[in-house]
Amino acid sequence: MSKLDSKIPAGPLKDKWKNHKDHMNLVAPNNRDKIDIIVVGTGLAGGSAAATLAEQGYNVKAFCYQDSPRRAHSIAAQGGINAAKNYQGDGDSTYRLFYDTIKGGDYRAREANVYRLAEVSANIIDQCVSQGVPFGRDYGGQLDNRSFGGVQVKRTFYAKGQTGQQLLLGAYSSLSRQIGKGRVKMYNRHEMLDLVIVDGKARGIIARNLVTGEVERHSAHAVVIASGGYGNVYFLSTNAMGSNVSAAWKIHKKGAYFANPCYVQIHPTCIPVHGTQQSKLTLMSESLRNSGRIWVPKKIEDSVAIREGKLRPENIKEEDRDYYLERRYPAFGNLVPRDVASRAGKERCDAGFGIENNDTKEGVYLDFSTEIIKKGKESAIEKHIHNPSDQQIYDLGKAWIEEKYGNLFVMYEKITADDPYKTPMKIYPAVHYTMGGVWVDYNLQSTIPGCFVIGEANFSDHGANRLGASALMQGLADGYFVLPYTIADYLSSDIRTGTIPTDSADFVEAEKGIKDKIDFFLNNKGTHSVDHFHKQLGNIMWNKVGMGRTPEGLREAIKEIEEVKNDFWKNVKVPGDVEGMNTELEKAFRVADFIELGQLMAIDALHRNESCGGHFREDHATPEGEAERDDVNFKYVGAWEYQGDDIKQEVLHKEDLIYDNIEVKARSYK
């Protein structure tokens, strides 16, 4: 029998969440101030959870390694947030959002969790509007929607190309209100370095003050991890450079199972890598695929000429352009899911049609000329301009694009020095989001009692691939509308526990372990920087555990990562002192965790003998090059249990995925 108890409620799918809430234990309002809750991470998931729990009356201690919760990586989300409100009247519904999410995740997500996500999605929009989030509106003043990949309806609410920023400011305003009331104690520039377990329950954390260097003990009746994803294991990704897996990995090493680590999302619209010294990548929002068309030249000699600077893309005739997504997937076109679009772009570049003059010749075009002309003609008609000139049409179309996406175009031009209104954007797939993460049950509790995990840090509601605009939806759903209910059921037995002391042997031992590791890093007589090892790891991960995976490459990756790990502990050099700020010391802790996680990702990818979503095994592909699932043998969540320093010894536990409400079939977007 599996050790994994998902605690999915019985009954019809549409009634599960309501009935579950109706029968959960509660903590009475007059007892909530007797309970402390630690929240690690203050992005959309953590910030909304901390604010909501404090509003309910709990004592909340919130931790972030940034100088302010406003700097959380959620701020970088651009395109929008999904919700099934059907404002467009185009056939959307809770069931449709549920179905699209399950299908988009290649049938590797829990039915019950995904339906709950779709069910509460509409509440998120109302909550954010009440906070003053400036969503885009149509001419009549109603909230506007646009399309995202993998769907055939318009359900994505947006605030130009800064949706994440505006949503985060909304959550931060609620959090700030609770900080002002004294219900939230905010620990900026603090990083969690270990979880403390007392009598089998999560009862606190060890954190380092990143300004003073002091190692601190903090206790609580429950710990919530909301620290985001692990995309930076690849070194180059669209994540903020500080984004890391350490909080999630630390609880994994204390007993929390880590699920589906091989499920990594490669986003199709990233600005291509421009050099070996680059430290991060920049994403261009998926929302641009509403208006942009993706293409490469039909003739390989044209691609070569573009790379050599002898030909401009604007000068390639329409009939000489290969709009390959429209050609291969006519029903969805440029709005196929991210994993599908990314693999198609890689296939064209592997065939020699890439247009970027970089080391790998990898890049395709995202072109707005068709939309500019189309919207320009529409605007001319609206303005009663008869026989408009080509320049008038261009100016009107450009104005429409600028209103929808202006800040994204400015950002692109500042980075590349190209005007994307005139010259097509250059894009190529890059690591963006991680669907894997800490395994949680229906209540969002890990396999450690009292340790809850929300947002991208858990193994999520997205299966093997996340649809665009669903990350913000999940983060806010977990923080505002799920965790505040489910954590109360757990905490109801703690109203007489009293404050958790921090002088117990468990806290002392955990603190000593961290101080010993700090001492090791600062006194190791190594010869290489932390980044040296991180880049080595990233190179292995991208080439062998990236978009295309083979059994041979994965076996090589497992062995090579082991070599990087051994070399790291022998030869890493961390300058500076234990006191005060030491960013190299911060990175050393994080990269040590990335190395171990990277090996587990390769192990998981080798174990999963199928292709599904973002996990593409080249030995499991259809004749057309699409992902080929194995539903007989791999229709389950794979959750790994830590067994010690040798990651190869981790034990796999399986949670079978049961679909009673949808038909599991081959995913097609043609």
FIKOLVEX-859706 format. One record per residue (C-alpha): chain; x, y, z. Coordinates in steps of 0.1 Angstrom, whole numbers. Layout:
// FIKOLVEX-859706
ATOM   vexse      px      py      pz
ATOM       A       X       Y       Z
...
This chain:
// FIKOLVEX-859706
ATOM   vexse      px      py      pz
ATOM       A       0       0       0
ATOM       A      13      35      -9
ATOM       A      25      58      19
ATOM       A       8      86       0
ATOM       A     -26      96      13
ATOM       A     -39     124      -9
ATOM       A     -70     129      14
ATOM       A     -92     136     -16
ATOM       A    -128     139      -3
ATOM       A    -154     115     -14
ATOM       A    -185     125     -35
ATOM       A    -192     141     -68
ATOM       A    -163     163     -82
ATOM       A    -183     195     -81
ATOM       A    -192     190     -45
ATOM       A    -159     179     -30
ATOM       A    -145     212     -19
ATOM       A    -178     225      -5
ATOM       A    -184     194      14
ATOM       A    -148     192      26
ATOM       A    -150     228      40
ATOM       A    -183     220      56
ATOM       A    -168     192      77
ATOM       A    -133     205      86
ATOM       A    -124     215     121
ATOM       A    -122     252     129
ATOM       A    -102     274     152
ATOM       A    -126     299     169
ATOM       A    -117     336     164
ATOM       A    -109     341     201
ATOM       A     -84     312     199
ATOM       A     -65     323     168
ATOM       A     -41     347     186
ATOM       A     -28     317     205
ATOM       A     -13     302     174
ATOM       A      18     312     155
ATOM       A      23     304     118
ATOM       A      55     309      98
ATOM       A      52     317      61
ATOM       A      84     314      41
ATOM       A      82     334       9
ATOM       A      61     365       3
ATOM       A      52     363     -34
ATOM       A      17     359     -46
ATOM       A      12     326     -28
ATOM       A      30     335       5
ATOM       A      19     371       6
ATOM       A     -17     363       1
ATOM       A     -16     335      26
ATOM       A       2     356      52
ATOM       A     -23     385      48
ATOM       A     -53     362      49
ATOM       A     -42     342      79
ATOM       A     -34     374      98
ATOM       A     -67     389      89
ATOM       A     -83     358     104
ATOM       A     -65     366     137
ATOM       A     -34     342     137
ATOM       A       0     355     146
ATOM       A      21     353     114
ATOM       A      58     355     109
ATOM       A      67     361      73
ATOM       A     101     356      58
ATOM       A     116     368      25
ATOM       A     152     370      14
ATOM       A     145     401      -6
ATOM       A     146     436       9
ATOM       A     108     438       5
ATOM       A      79     415      -4
ATOM       A      75     438     -34
ATOM       A     106     422     -49
ATOM       A      93     387     -50
ATOM       A      97     370     -84
ATOM       A      59     371     -88
ATOM       A      64     406     -99
ATOM       A      80     394    -132
ATOM       A      48     376    -144
ATOM       A      36     396    -174
ATOM       A       7     382    -194
ATOM       A     -23     376    -171
ATOM       A     -43     354    -147
ATOM       A     -70     329    -157
ATOM       A    -105     328    -143
ATOM       A    -137     311    -156
ATOM       A    -160     341    -156
ATOM       A    -170     339    -193
ATOM       A    -172     376    -198
ATOM       A    -167     371    -235
ATOM       A    -196     347    -238
ATOM       A    -175     323    -258
ATOM       A    -184     291    -240
ATOM       A    -161     292    -209
ATOM       A    -171     276    -177
ATOM       A    -156     261    -145
ATOM       A    -157     227    -162
ATOM       A    -140     241    -194
ATOM       A    -112     256    -173
ATOM       A    -108     224    -154
ATOM       A    -107     203    -186
ATOM       A     -82     226    -204
ATOM       A     -59     225    -173
ATOM       A     -60     187    -171
ATOM       A     -55     183    -209
ATOM       A     -28     210    -209
ATOM       A     -10     191    -182
ATOM       A     -11     160    -204
ATOM       A     -33     141    -179
ATOM       A      -8     141    -151
ATOM       A     -26     162    -125
ATOM       A     -52     154     -98
ATOM       A     -88     159    -109
ATOM       A    -100     171     -75
ATOM       A     -73     197     -70
ATOM       A     -77     211    -105
ATOM       A    -114     213    -103
ATOM       A    -111     232     -70
ATOM       A     -87     256     -87
ATOM       A    -111     263    -115
ATOM       A    -139     266     -90
ATOM       A    -123     294     -69
ATOM       A    -107     312     -98
ATOM       A    -136     336    -102
ATOM       A    -133     347     -66
ATOM       A     -96     357     -72
ATOM       A    -106     383     -97
ATOM       A    -132     399     -74
ATOM       A    -107     399     -46
ATOM       A     -81     417     -67
ATOM       A    -105     442     -81
ATOM       A    -115     451     -46
ATOM       A     -78     457     -38
ATOM       A     -75     481     -67
ATOM       A     -57     460     -93
ATOM       A     -60     479    -125
ATOM       A     -71     451    -149
ATOM       A     -75     461    -185
ATOM       A    -110     470    -195
ATOM       A    -129     471    -228
ATOM       A    -147     501    -244
ATOM       A    -178     496    -222
ATOM       A    -158     495    -190
ATOM       A    -160     458    -184
ATOM       A    -129     438    -175
ATOM       A    -112     426    -207
ATOM       A     -99     392    -215
ATOM       A     -74     378    -239
ATOM       A     -64     343    -250
ATOM       A     -35     322    -239
ATOM       A     -20     290    -252
ATOM       A     -38     257    -251
ATOM       A     -74     271    -250
ATOM       A    -100     283    -274
ATOM       A    -117     309    -252
ATOM       A    -107     343    -238
ATOM       A    -103     339    -200
ATOM       A     -71     357    -192
ATOM       A     -74     389    -172
ATOM       A     -45     412    -175
ATOM       A     -29     446    -166
ATOM       A     -10     454    -198
ATOM       A      23     434    -195
ATOM       A      26     439    -158
ATOM       A      -1     417    -144
ATOM       A      22     400    -118
ATOM       A      34     433    -105
ATOM       A      -1     447    -101
ATOM       A     -14     415     -84
ATOM       A      16     415     -61
ATOM       A      10     451     -51
ATOM       A     -26     442     -43
ATOM       A     -14     413     -21
ATOM       A      13     435      -6
ATOM       A     -13     462       3
ATOM       A     -32     436      23
ATOM       A       0     423      39
ATOM       A      11     458      48
ATOM       A     -22     464      65
ATOM       A     -16     434      87
ATOM       A      20     444      94
ATOM       A       6     478     105
ATOM       A     -18     461     129
ATOM       A      10     440     144
ATOM       A      -5     407     133
ATOM       A      23     400     108
ATOM       A      59     403     119
ATOM       A      79     408      87
ATOM       A     115     394      84
ATOM       A     130     410      53
ATOM       A     164     399      42
ATOM       A     161     366      61
ATOM       A     166     332      44
ATOM       A     153     299      57
ATOM       A     182     274      60
ATOM       A     165     245      78
ATOM       A     132     231      91
ATOM       A     129     222     128
ATOM       A     108     192     136
ATOM       A      97     186     172
ATOM       A      79     153     182
ATOM       A      72     146     145
ATOM       A      57     180     137
ATOM       A      70     211     119
ATOM       A      76     236     147
ATOM       A      99     262     133
ATOM       A     128     272     111
ATOM       A     164     282     113
ATOM       A     170     314      93
ATOM       A     200     336      86
ATOM       A     198     373      87
ATOM       A     214     382      54
ATOM       A     224     417      66
ATOM       A     240     409      99
ATOM       A     249     373      93
ATOM       A     232     362     125
ATOM       A     217     327     126
ATOM       A     183     327     143
ATOM       A     157     303     156
ATOM       A     120     309     150
ATOM       A      92     287     162
ATOM       A      55     283     152
ATOM       A      27     258     154
ATOM       A      28     253     116
ATOM       A      52     262      88
ATOM       A      41     273      53
ATOM       A      66     271      24
ATOM       A      58     294      -5
ATOM       A      93     299     -19
ATOM       A      86     294     -56
ATOM       A     101     270     -82
ATOM       A     135     256     -90
ATOM       A     142     267    -125
ATOM       A     175     282    -116
ATOM       A     190     247    -113
ATOM       A     197     253    -150
ATOM       A     217     285    -142
ATOM       A     202     303    -171
ATOM       A     164     307    -168
ATOM       A     138     334    -168
ATOM       A     137     333    -130
ATOM       A     152     361    -108
ATOM       A     188     353    -101
ATOM       A     180     348     -64
ATOM       A     152     323     -70
ATOM       A     162     290     -54
ATOM       A     150     256     -42
ATOM       A     166     257      -7
ATOM       A     134     260      14
ATOM       A     117     232      -5
ATOM       A     148     210      -6
ATOM       A     155     215      32
ATOM       A     121     202      40
ATOM       A     126     173      16
ATOM       A     157     163      35
ATOM       A     136     164      67
ATOM       A     109     140      53
ATOM       A      88     159      28
ATOM       A      85     139      -4
ATOM       A      95     156     -37
ATOM       A      71     149     -65
ATOM       A      77     149    -103
ATOM       A     110     168    -103
ATOM       A     115     161    -140
ATOM       A      84     182    -150
ATOM       A     100     215    -161
ATOM       A      84     240    -184
ATOM       A     104     254    -213
ATOM       A      87     287    -224
ATOM       A      87     294    -261
ATOM       A      91     332    -261
ATOM       A     123     341    -244
ATOM       A     149     364    -258
ATOM       A     177     341    -271
ATOM       A     210     336    -253
ATOM       A     235     361    -265
ATOM       A     267     349    -249
ATOM       A     285     326    -225
ATOM       A     288     352    -198
ATOM       A     251     359    -195
ATOM       A     236     354    -160
ATOM       A     199     352    -167
ATOM       A     173     353    -195
ATOM       A     144     376    -202
ATOM       A     109     364    -210
ATOM       A      86     380    -235
ATOM       A      50     374    -224
ATOM       A      29     347    -238
ATOM       A       2     373    -243
ATOM       A      22     384    -273
ATOM       A      12     352    -291
ATOM       A     -23     367    -293
ATOM       A     -10     392    -318
ATOM       A      23     379    -330
ATOM       A      30     351    -356
ATOM       A      59     328    -351
ATOM       A      80     319    -382
ATOM       A     114     310    -397
ATOM       A     124     312    -433
ATOM       A     113     284    -456
ATOM       A     146     284    -474
ATOM       A     177     274    -453
ATOM       A     198     298    -474
ATOM       A     177     327    -461
ATOM       A     183     316    -425
ATOM       A     220     315    -432
ATOM       A     219     349    -448
ATOM       A     200     363    -418
ATOM       A     226     349    -394
ATOM       A     254     363    -414
ATOM       A     238     398    -414
ATOM       A     232     398    -452
ATOM       A     194     397    -451
ATOM       A     168     414    -430
ATOM       A     137     395    -419
ATOM       A     115     424    -431
ATOM       A     127     417    -466
ATOM       A     116     381    -467
ATOM       A      84     378    -487
ATOM       A      53     363    -471
ATOM       A      54     332    -493
ATOM       A      89     325    -482
ATOM       A      80     324    -445
ATOM       A      72     292    -426
ATOM       A      46     299    -400
ATOM       A      53     265    -386
ATOM       A      29     265    -357
ATOM       A       0     275    -380
ATOM       A      11     249    -404
ATOM       A      14     220    -379
ATOM       A     -15     230    -355
ATOM       A     -42     248    -375
ATOM       A     -69     246    -348
ATOM       A     -47     265    -322
ATOM       A     -20     280    -344
ATOM       A       3     303    -324
ATOM       A     -16     296    -293
ATOM       A      -7     259    -287
ATOM       A       6     251    -252
ATOM       A      41     261    -242
ATOM       A      56     226    -244
ATOM       A      43     221    -279
ATOM       A      54     254    -292
ATOM       A      89     250    -276
ATOM       A      95     216    -291
ATOM       A      84     229    -325
ATOM       A     108     258    -324
ATOM       A     136     235    -313
ATOM       A     128     212    -342
ATOM       A     131     240    -368
ATOM       A     164     252    -353
ATOM       A     178     217    -351
ATOM       A     170     214    -388
ATOM       A     191     244    -396
ATOM       A     165     272    -399
ATOM       A     174     291    -368
ATOM       A     179     328    -373
ATOM       A     200     340    -343
ATOM       A     237     346    -347
ATOM       A     248     330    -314
ATOM       A     268     300    -306
ATOM       A     240     276    -313
ATOM       A     222     294    -341
ATOM       A     190     290    -321
ATOM       A     162     316    -326
ATOM       A     129     321    -344
ATOM       A     108     352    -351
ATOM       A      77     366    -334
ATOM       A      63     390    -359
ATOM       A      36     417    -354
ATOM       A      33     431    -389
ATOM       A       1     412    -397
ATOM       A     -16     424    -365
ATOM       A      -5     459    -370
ATOM       A     -20     461    -405
ATOM       A     -52     443    -394
ATOM       A     -58     465    -364
ATOM       A     -48     496    -383
ATOM       A     -75     489    -409
ATOM       A    -101     483    -382
ATOM       A     -91     516    -365
ATOM       A     -93     535    -398
ATOM       A    -129     522    -403
ATOM       A    -138     531    -367
ATOM       A    -124     566    -373
ATOM       A    -142     570    -406
ATOM       A    -109     574    -425
ATOM       A    -117     565    -461
ATOM       A     -88     552    -483
ATOM       A     -62     554    -455
ATOM       A     -26     555    -466
ATOM       A      -2     527    -457
ATOM       A      14     550    -432
ATOM       A     -19     558    -415
ATOM       A     -28     521    -413
ATOM       A       7     514    -397
ATOM       A       4     543    -372
ATOM       A     -31     533    -361
ATOM       A     -21     496    -358
ATOM       A      10     505    -339
ATOM       A     -11     526    -315
ATOM       A     -33     496    -308
ATOM       A      -4     473    -302
ATOM       A      13     499    -280
ATOM       A     -18     502    -258
ATOM       A     -20     464    -252
ATOM       A      17     455    -249
ATOM       A      37     488    -249
ATOM       A      59     481    -219
ATOM       A      69     447    -233
ATOM       A      80     463    -265
ATOM       A     100     490    -247
ATOM       A     117     462    -226
ATOM       A     126     442    -257
ATOM       A     141     473    -275
ATOM       A     162     482    -245
ATOM       A     177     447    -243
ATOM       A     182     441    -281
ATOM       A     183     476    -296
ATOM       A     158     464    -322
ATOM       A     124     481    -328
ATOM       A      99     452    -326
ATOM       A      72     473    -343
ATOM       A      94     472    -374
ATOM       A     117     442    -370
ATOM       A     103     409    -357
ATOM       A     112     399    -322
ATOM       A     138     371    -319
ATOM       A     127     344    -294
ATOM       A     137     309    -284
ATOM       A     126     285    -257
ATOM       A     141     288    -222
ATOM       A     135     273    -187
ATOM       A     106     292    -171
ATOM       A      85     273    -146
ATOM       A      86     240    -127
ATOM       A      56     218    -123
ATOM       A      73     194     -99
ATOM       A      78     203     -63
ATOM       A      70     191     -28
ATOM       A      43     165     -27
ATOM       A      11     178      -9
ATOM       A     -22     163      -2
ATOM       A     -56     179      -9
ATOM       A     -51     201      22
ATOM       A     -18     213       8
ATOM       A       1     196      36
ATOM       A      33     178      29
ATOM       A      43     144      43
ATOM       A      56     163      74
ATOM       A      27     171      97
ATOM       A      23     208     101
ATOM       A      44     217      71
ATOM       A      22     231      43
ATOM       A      35     240       8
ATOM       A      17     264     -16
ATOM       A      22     280     -50
ATOM       A      50     269     -74
ATOM       A      69     253     -45
ATOM       A      44     224     -43
ATOM       A      40     198     -71
ATOM       A      10     219     -81
ATOM       A     -22     215    -101
ATOM       A      -5     216    -135
ATOM       A       5     181    -142
ATOM       A      34     178    -167
ATOM       A      28     212    -183
ATOM       A      13     245    -171
ATOM       A     -10     265    -193
ATOM       A      -1     302    -195
ATOM       A     -17     325    -169
ATOM       A     -23     297    -145
ATOM       A       6     303    -122
ATOM       A      -8     335    -108
ATOM       A     -42     317    -105
ATOM       A     -28     288     -85
ATOM       A      -7     310     -62
ATOM       A     -36     333     -53
ATOM       A     -60     304     -50
ATOM       A     -38     286     -26
ATOM       A     -31     317      -5
ATOM       A     -64     334      -4
ATOM       A     -90     306      -7
ATOM       A     -75     271       1
ATOM       A     -48     272      27
ATOM       A     -67     294      52
ATOM       A     -94     267      54
ATOM       A     -72     236      54
ATOM       A     -46     248      79
ATOM       A     -73     255     104
ATOM       A     -83     218     104
ATOM       A     -47     210     114
ATOM       A     -43     238     139
ATOM       A     -75     231     157
ATOM       A     -57     207     180
ATOM       A     -30     233     190
ATOM       A     -51     259     208
ATOM       A     -38     246     242
ATOM       A      -2     239     231
ATOM       A      12     273     240
ATOM       A      42     290     225
ATOM       A      67     266     210
ATOM       A     100     271     229
ATOM       A     132     275     208
ATOM       A     156     262     234
ATOM       A     148     225     228
ATOM       A     174     200     216
ATOM       A     158     200     182
ATOM       A     163     237     177
ATOM       A     198     235     191
ATOM       A     208     206     168
ATOM       A     193     223     137
ATOM       A     211     256     144
ATOM       A     244     238     150
ATOM       A     241     220     117
ATOM       A     238     253      98
ATOM       A     266     270     117
ATOM       A     289     240     110
ATOM       A     281     243      73
ATOM       A     288     280      73
ATOM       A     321     273      90
ATOM       A     329     248      63
ATOM       A     322     271      34
ATOM       A     342     300      48
ATOM       A     372     279      57
ATOM       A     374     255      28
ATOM       A     406     261       8
ATOM       A     390     258     -26
ATOM       A     400     273     -59
ATOM       A     367     278     -77
ATOM       A     338     302     -72
ATOM       A     302     291     -65
ATOM       A     292     303    -100
ATOM       A     318     280    -115
ATOM       A     300     250    -102
ATOM       A     265     264    -109
ATOM       A     274     270    -146
ATOM       A     288     234    -148
ATOM       A     255     221    -134
ATOM       A     234     243    -157
ATOM       A     253     231    -187
ATOM       A     247     195    -179
ATOM       A     210     201    -171
ATOM       A     202     221    -202
ATOM       A     219     197    -226
ATOM       A     209     164    -210
ATOM       A     178     171    -189
ATOM       A     164     199    -210
ATOM       A     139     199    -239
ATOM       A     150     166    -254
ATOM       A     160     137    -231
ATOM       A     175     103    -239
ATOM       A     182      74    -216
ATOM       A     219      77    -225
ATOM       A     220     114    -218
ATOM       A     202     111    -185
ATOM       A     226      83    -173
ATOM       A     255     106    -183
ATOM       A     239     135    -164
ATOM       A     235     115    -132
ATOM       A     272     105    -133
ATOM       A     284     140    -143
ATOM       A     264     158    -116
ATOM       A     278     134     -90
ATOM       A     313     145    -102
ATOM       A     303     182     -99
ATOM       A     290     175     -64
ATOM       A     322     159     -53
ATOM       A     343     186     -68
ATOM       A     321     213     -52
ATOM       A     326     200     -17
ATOM       A     363     198     -23
ATOM       A     371     229     -42
ATOM       A     344     255     -36
ATOM       A     358     289     -25
ATOM       A     336     312      -5
ATOM       A     352     346       4
ATOM       A     341     370      31
ATOM       A     332     367      67
ATOM       A     304     351      88
ATOM       A     293     385     100
ATOM       A     275     409      78
ATOM       A     264     405      42
ATOM       A     280     377      22
ATOM       A     262     370     -11
ATOM       A     287     343     -20
ATOM       A     278     324      11
ATOM       A     241     327       3
ATOM       A     248     313     -32
ATOM       A     269     284     -18
ATOM       A     240     271       3
ATOM       A     216     274     -27
ATOM       A     239     258     -53
ATOM       A     246     229     -29
ATOM       A     209     222     -29
ATOM       A     206     227     -67
ATOM       A     233     201     -73
ATOM       A     214     174     -53
ATOM       A     181     184     -69
ATOM       A     196     183    -104
ATOM       A     206     147     -99
ATOM       A     171     137     -86
ATOM       A     156     154    -117
ATOM       A     177     133    -140
ATOM       A     169     102    -120
ATOM       A     132     110    -122
ATOM       A     134     117    -159
ATOM       A     152      84    -165
ATOM       A     127      65    -145
ATOM       A      97      79    -164
ATOM       A      98      59    -196
ATOM       A      73      81    -215
ATOM       A      69     116    -228
ATOM       A      43     139    -213
ATOM       A      41     176    -212
ATOM       A      74     193    -204
ATOM       A      91     158    -200
ATOM       A     100     148    -235
ATOM       A     119     116    -240
ATOM       A     131     113    -276
ATOM       A     128      76    -274
ATOM       A      90      80    -267
ATOM       A      78     102    -295
ATOM       A      51      97    -322
ATOM       A      61      96    -358
ATOM       A      50     132    -360
ATOM       A      74     141    -332
ATOM       A      47     146    -305
ATOM       A      49     134    -269
ATOM       A      39      97    -265
ATOM       A      24      90    -231
ATOM       A      23      56    -214
ATOM       A     -10      57    -194
ATOM       A      -8      20    -186
ATOM       A      25      22    -166
ATOM       A      30      59    -157
ATOM       A      -3      75    -149
ATOM       A       8      84    -115
ATOM       A      25     111     -94
ATOM       A      61     100     -86
ATOM       A      71     112     -51
ATOM       A     106     107     -39
ATOM       A     117     101      -3
ATOM       A     151     113       9
ATOM       A     175      86      21
ATOM       A     207     104      28
ATOM       A     235     121       9
ATOM       A     235      96     -19
ATOM       A     206     109     -40
ATOM       A     207      78     -61
ATOM       A     193      59     -31
ATOM       A     160      79     -29
ATOM       A     129      58     -28
ATOM       A     100      63     -52
ATOM       A      64      63     -40
ATOM       A      35      64     -64
ATOM       A       1      81     -62
ATOM       A     -22      67     -89
ATOM       A     -41      93    -109
ATOM       A     -77      84    -113
ATOM       A     -99     102    -138
ATOM       A    -136      97    -133
ATOM       A    -149     129    -150
ATOM       A    -129     132    -182
ATOM       A    -117     108    -209
ATOM       A     -79     103    -210
ATOM       A     -69     105    -246
ATOM       A     -40     116    -269
ATOM       A     -35     153    -265
ATOM       A     -41     170    -299
ATOM       A     -40     207    -308
ATOM       A     -43     201    -346
